[in-house]
């Protein structure tokens, strides 16, 4: 069983403080996102601010992660994720 399967199996109030059960659509989006990172070699680019941008792309989806020198990050998702 994968970690995502374990998370998907969590019940309502799993933390004993009223936490919601993980949303099935959100879990599916994360599965697709992880699948994209496994099937596509990332493209890595420097940014003008000294950071790095990492892109994963295929015919249907695109995911970009920018990591700035101050540690901040930006994420861009395009497609059915």
C-alpha positions in Angstrom: 0.0 0.0 0.0 1.4 3.4 -1.0 1.4 6.4 1.3 -1.3 8.0 -0.7 -3.4 4.8 -0.3 -2.9 5.1 3.4 -3.9 8.7 3.4 -7.0 8.0 1.2 -8.1 5.4 3.8 -8.2 7.9 6.7 -11.6 8.4 8.2 -13.3 11.6 9.2 -11.8 13.0 12.4 -8.6 11.1 11.8 -6.6 13.4 14.1 -9.2 13.3 16.9 -9.7 17.1 16.5 -12.3 17.0 13.7 -10.0 16.7 10.6 -11.8 16.0 7.4 -11.3 12.9 5.4 -9.0 13.5 2.5 -10.8 14.7 -0.6 -10.9 12.0 -3.4 -10.4 14.6 -6.2 -7.4 16.1 -4.4 -5.9 12.7 -4.0 -6.4 12.0 -7.7 -4.8 15.3 -8.6 -1.7 14.5 -6.4 -1.5 11.0 -8.0 -1.4 12.6 -11.5 1.1 15.1 -10.4 3.4 12.5 -9.0 2.9 10.4 -12.1 4.0 13.3 -14.3 7.2 13.8 -12.3 8.0 10.1 -12.8 7.3 9.9 -16.5 8.9 13.2 -17.6 12.5 14.3 -17.2 12.4 17.7 -15.7 13.7 20.8 -17.5 15.8 23.0 -15.1 16.4 26.7 -15.8 18.2 29.4 -13.8 16.0 32.4 -12.9 17.1 36.1 -13.1 17.0 36.3 -9.3 19.5 33.5 -8.8 16.9 30.8 -8.2 15.9 27.8 -10.2 12.8 26.8 -12.2 12.0 23.2 -12.7 9.4 22.2 -15.3 7.7 18.9 -16.0 5.6 18.8 -19.2 3.8 16.3 -21.3 1.0 16.5 -23.9 -1.7 17.2 -21.3 -0.1 18.7 -18.2 2.5 21.1 -17.1 4.0 21.7 -13.6 6.5 24.4 -12.8 8.3 24.9 -9.5 10.4 27.9 -8.9 12.7 28.0 -5.9 14.0 31.5 -5.0 17.3 32.2 -3.2 15.3 33.3 -0.1 13.7 29.9 0.1 10.3 31.0 -1.2 8.7 28.8 -3.9 6.1 29.4 -6.6 4.1 26.6 -8.2 2.3 26.7 -11.6 0.0 23.9 -12.7 -1.7 23.7 -16.1 -3.9 20.9 -17.4 -6.3 18.5 -15.7 -4.3 18.3 -12.5 
